């Protein structure tokens, strides 16, 4: 039987395992709580048990990822049934707001109440929200139900990534992170296709009913094995005030990014007031975290030579690929005259090949001592590709080839940033720091999408519509003007990836705990 000491360190790991640095261990007050549960797994996990846990986690993550994309293609059908198209966007927005706001909450609570309780809570909220969505009698109820679903979906990702850290050593963890990147990619590709099929040939509610059997299967596979997972959480008082301030600040900021340039002009008093409110709430959170003895998110935890660089690098990389992916269909349809479905298919190489970059980086981490070099080279390479796209207009197939290379290089960032971050903090704080990472990544992605849209509108003119509503798709946009505008978008992506490479260079490269190759 494996034994773990009270600090939460597995003695089977080398002494350079996560949490050895005294600055990192001191970051959280939970490490010495007297009411902490004993840390001792019942029996070691066998390889088959680890595989079962990981498969169930991948299925759980697939559910959360699928519902970010499966709804989009069914929106016109939903709007026709409820005779309301003005509030359709809130079906997407409600999920996005809720899932972003609760990511740090679930991460922190998993460090306090345990992974098992939080994964059950997240999946239960997600399944309940899915049932409410499927039964919604009107669009207002559907929006509220999507918010409930988002609460669960936003909790799934950080808890899943934290459970992985409990069952797999940091040195082996990179390749598993690559598998989960593949799951996310598969969901992103399958979502729009399934949504369209269900809406056209069955009923739009099937996009929510499908979550019920998948969620139950995931719980049935996962829960029997969860009792054997080592316990690293520390019971302590929950700082609900700090959590509420952080969530409120995030929700208001996300509304600014959602409504800015759309419902309200960017320089309008409404946007200015909301932005000020978000900043005030964020300042209140920082003040509260500095003055309370047990803060919701200890500020020292997201400091140091590893964590802030890993969070920022992952946020920049994810923001760049999301921002490019969201706006490329417009480019494909106007410049290369593809249909809507063809534009969707043209996005597959970017999503799929980024997984290859993540797999390469994950595999490298199991062997290499200097594991961050693969991500530095990959993101630098992606920055060069984006810079080429910023100055050269090219036919479709060369463009797709370069975008695939761009995605491959960019994909190396994700396993390196996640594993380095988790490897740098004490075990009882991995959930908290993982939730914070997902929170900042979501904010960065939303901000980048809004920033790239602002670049396009600035270059094309604010009076240009880039939607297909009304049966006049892009009638006012010329291919040459859009090509010039996208040069600036690619230039912005190149700058973000260059920044990612610099952040990884600055990040301290701590030895990874785990077996030698």
N, C-alpha and C positions, 0 to 999 in steps of 0.2 A: 504494500500500500504506500502510495506517495504521501509524504508529509510536507506541509507548507508551514513556514514559520509565521509568527504573528504579523510580520511586516507585509505579508502578502506575496513574498518571493518564493518561487518554486526552487528548492535546493538542487533539483536536477538540472536547472539552467546554470550557465556559467555566471561568475560573479559580476560580469558586465551587463547583466540583464536589466530590464527596464526598472527604473526607480532607484538605481544605485547612486545617482548624482544627488548630493544633499540639497542642492537648490531646488530640484524638481520635487523631492519628497516633501520638503517643507511647504510646498505650494498649497496644500490642502489641509484643513484642520481635522479632516475625518480620520486620518491615519492612526490616531491614538485614542479613539473613542472607547470608553469603558463598556458601552453596551453593544460593541461590535460582535457579530456572530463568530463562532470559531471557524477558522479557515482550514478545512481539511476535506478533500474529496473522498467519497466512499471507496471507490476502486479506480485504478487508472483506466482511461478510455482505450479500448482496442481500436485498431484501424477501421474495422467495420463500423463501430459505433461513431467514430469521427466522420466517416463517409456518410452515414445516415443523418447525422446532425447537419453536415454541410449541405447535403441534398435538400433537406427540409428548409434550411436557411435560404438556399437559392430559390426554392419555390416561393418562400415568403417574400423575398425581395422582388421576384418576378411579378407578384401581385401588385406591390406598391408601384413598380416601374410601369407596369401595363396601364394602370389607371391614369397615368399622366398623359398618355397619348391616345388611348382607345376611344375617348369621348369625342375628340375633335371631329372625326369624320361623321359622327352621328348627330352633331349639333343641328344641321338643317332639318333633319327628320324630327328631332325633338321640338324645334321651333314651330314646325308646321302642325304638330299634334296639339301643342298648347297655344297656338295662335299668338305667339309672342317671340319676336326676334330681337327686341331691344335689350333684353336682359340675358341673352344667351351667353355672353362673355363671362357672366358671373358664375356659370357652371364650372368654368376653368379657374377663374380667379379665386373662388371660395376655397377650392382644394389647394391652390398654390399658397394662399395666405395662411391657411391653417397648418399645412405641412411644414412650411418654413418656420413659423412661430414656435412650434412645439418640439422641433429637433433638439435644441439644447435642454429642454425640460425632460424629455425621455432619457437623454444621455445621463443627465445628473441623477435622476431618480433611479436609474439602473445601478448607479454606484451606491445608492442609499438602501433601496429595497430589493435589489437583485435583478439579474437578467430575466429569470423565469417569470417573475411577476410582471415585468414591463413588456415582455414579448407577448404574454397572454393579454395584457391590457391593450396593447397596440393592435394586435390581430382582432380582438373582440370588437374594438371601436371600428376597425376597418370593415369587418363583416357586417356589423350592425348598420353602419353607414351605407354599405352596398345594398342591403335589403330595403332600407328606407328610400334610397334612390330608385330602386326598381319599382317600388309601390307608390312613388310620389304622384299625387293627383293633379298637381299644378307645378309651375316652374319655380315659384317661391319655395315650396317644400323641397323641391329638387336641389335648389341652391343650398338650403340649410343642411340637407342630408349630405351633400358633397363636402360641406365644411366638417361634418362629423367624420366622414370618410377620410378627409385630409388629416384630421387629428391622429387617426390610426396610421395612415400612410407615412406621415412625417415622423412617427416614432419607430417605424419598422427599420428604416435604414441605419440609424445610429446604433440601435440595439443589436441588429444583426452583425454589424461590423465589430461591436464590442464582444459578442459571443465568440466570434472567430478568434479574437485575441485571447480568449480564455482557454481554447482547446488546441491552438496551434502556436508554436514558438515564433518569435519575430522573424528568424531566418527563413522559416518555411512559409511564412504568412503571405509573402509577396505573390507567390504563384496562385494562392487561393483568392487573393484580391483580384487577380487577373481573371479567374473563373467568374467571379461576381460581376466584373466589368462585362464579360460576355453575356451574362444573364440580362444585364441592363440594356445591352445592345439589342439582344433578341426581342426584348419587350418593346423597345423603341421601334423596331421594324414591324413586329407583329401587331402592335396596337392599332395603328390606322387601318390596316388590312382587316383585322377582325371587327373593328368598329363599323367599317363600311359594309361588310358582309352581314353582320347582325342587323344593322339598321335597314338594309335593303331587302333581305330575304327572310328574316325572322321578325324580331321586334327590338326596338332600341333598348328595352329593359334587360335584354340578354347580356349586354355589356357589363351589367352589374350583377345579374344572377350568377354568372360564371365564377364570380369571386367566392360564392358560398361553398361549393364543393372543394375548390382548390384550397381555401382557407382552412376548412375542417381537416383535409388530408394533411396539410402542413402541420397543424397542431397535433394531430394524431401521431405523426412521425417524430416530432420534436420533443414533446413533453415527457415521454418515458425516459428519454436520454438526458434531459436537462438536470435530473437529480444527481447524475454522475459528474456533471461539470464542476470544476473547482469553484469555490465560493470566494469572491474577492471584494464583495461590497461591504460597506461600513455604515451601520445605522447611525444616523445623526439627525439633528433637527433640520427640517426643510425650510429654506429661506423663500417663502412664497412671495414676499414683497419684491425681492430681487428678480424672481422669475417673471412676475407680472409686469414689472417695468421693462424687462428685456423683450418680452413678447409684444407689449404694446408699442414699443419703439419700432420693432420689426414690422408689425402690421401696418402702421402709419407710413413707414418708409416704402413698403411694398405697394401701398395704394398710390403714393406719389409716382413710383415708377410705372404703375399700371395706367393711371389717369393722365399723367403728364404728356402733353402733345396729342392727347386723344380726346378725353372729355373736357379737359382744361388746357389752356395754353401753358407752356412751361413757365412763363413769366407772370402768370395770373396771380392775383392775391390768394386764391384758394390753395394753389400749389405751394406758394411761399409760406402760408400759415401752417399747412400740413408738414412741410419740411422743418419749420421751426419747432413744431410740436414734437416731431420725431427726435430732433436734436436735444430738446429739453428732457424728454423721457430717457434718452441714452445717457445724458449727463447725470440724471437722477439715479440711473442704474449704477454708473461708475462711482458716484458719491456713496451710495448705499453699500456697494461692494467693499469700499475702502473703510467703512466705519462699522460694519457688522462683523461679529466674531466668526460666523460661519456663513459666508456668502454663497449664493446660489452658484455663481461661476467665479471662483477665486481669480483675480486679475493676475496674480503671480503665476498661475497655472498656464496662462497663454503668453507668458513672457519667456525669457531665456534664449539660448542659442539654437534651439531646434524648433519648438512648437510654432512661434509666429511665422517663421520662414516656410515651414511645411504647410501651414494653413493658407498663407498668401500664395504660394506656388500652385497648390491644388486649385485655389479659387480662380487665379488668373487663367490656368489651362482650361478648366471647365467652362469659365465664362467665354473664352475665345471660341471653343468648339460649339457651344450652344448658340452663341451670337451668330456665328457663320451659318450654322444649320438652319436656324429659324428664317434667315433672310435669303438663303440661296434659291428656294423655289421661285421667288420673284425674278431673280437673275436668269434662271433657266428658262422661264416662260417668256420673258421679254426679249432677251438677247439670243437665246438658242431655240426659241419657238417650240418648246416642249409643252405637252399637255400637263394638266395637274397631276394625273397619275404617273406620267413619265418623270415629272419633277420629283415625285416621291421616291421612285425607284432610283433616281440619280443620287439621292442622299444615302443610299445603302452603303456604298463603298466607304464613305466617311465614318459612319457609325461602326461598321464591321471591322474595318482595318485598324481603327484605334484600339480595338481589343487585341490585335496582334502585337501592337507596341506594348500594351500592358502585360501581355504574356511574356514577351521578351524580357522586360524589366523584372517581372516576378521571378522568372527562371534564373536570371542573372543574380538576383539577391540571395539565392540559395547557395551560390558558389563564390561570389566575389567578395573580397574584403572591402573594397571601395565601391560600394553598391550604388552610390548616387551618381557615379560618372555616366551610367547608361542614360539616366534621365537628363543630365546636363547636355550630353551630346544630342539626345533625341529632341529636346525642346529647342536647342540651338538650330538643329537641322530644320525643324518645323518653322522657326522664325525666318530662316533663309527662304524657304519655299513660299511663305506668305509674302515676303518682300518681293520675290519674283512676280507673284500674281498681282502685286500692287503696281507694277510698272509695265507688265506685258499682257496684252489681250490675246487670247488664243482660242482655237476651236474647241469643241466640246470634249472630245476624247483626251487630248493633251491636258485640258483643264481637270477632268476627272482623275487622270493619272497623278497630277501634282497634288490635288486635294487628298488623294489617298495617301501619298507620301507624307503630306502635312499631318494627317490624322494619325498615321503610324508613329511619327516622332512625338507628337503631342501625347499619345496614349502612354508613353513611358513614365509620365509624371505621376500618375495616380497611385500605383502600388508603392512607389518609393516615398511619396509624401505621406500616405496613410500609415505605412509601417514605421517610418522614421518617427512620426508623431507619437504613435502608441508606444514605441520602444523607449521614448524619452521621459515618460511620466511613471509615477508609482502605480502599481496594479489597481488599487482601489479608486483611481482617478481616470482610468482609461475611458469609461463611459462618458464622463463629463467632458473630456477633451475631444472625444469623437463626436459628441453632440454639437459642441462648439464649432468643430470643423465643418460639419454638414450645414450648420446655420450660416456660416460665412460664405460657404460655397453657393448656397441658394441665393443669398443676397447678391453675390458677385455675378451670378448668371443672369438674374433679373436686371441688374444694373447694366450689364454689357448688352443685353438685348435692347434695352431702352437707348443706350448710347449709340449703338449701330443704327437703330432706326432714326435717331436724331441726325446722324451723319448723312444718311440717305435723304432725309427730308430737307436738310440744309443745302445739299448739293442739287437736289431736283427742284426745290421750291416748295414752300409749305402748302401751296394750293394744289399740289399733285396728290391724287388719291392712289394708294398702293393696294387697294382691296379689289376684289372681283365682284362686289355686291352691285346689284342693279343691272347686271348683264353687259357691262362695258369693261371688260378686263384690261386694265392698264392702257386704256386708249390714249391717255395723255402723256405717256412716258416713251421717249425714243430710246432705241437700243444703245446708241452712242452715249447719250446722257447717263443712262444707267451704268454702262461700262465704266465711265469716268467716276461715277459716284462709288462704285464698288472698289475701285482702286484705293480709295481712302479707307474703306472698310477693311480691306486686306492689309493696308498699312497699319491700321490700329491693331489688328490681330497680330501682326508681326511684332509690334512694340510690346504687346502683352506677353508673347512667347519669349521675347528677349528678356523681359523682366522676370519671367519664370526661371529662365536659365540662371540669371544673376542671383535670384533668391536661393536657388538650390546650391549655388557655389558658396553662398554665405552661410548656409545651414551647416551646423556641426554634424560630422559624420560619426555617430557613435556606433561601437561594435554591436552587432545584432546577437541576441541570445538565441541559442538553439544548437542543434547538432551540426558538426562539420560536414561538409559535402562528402 
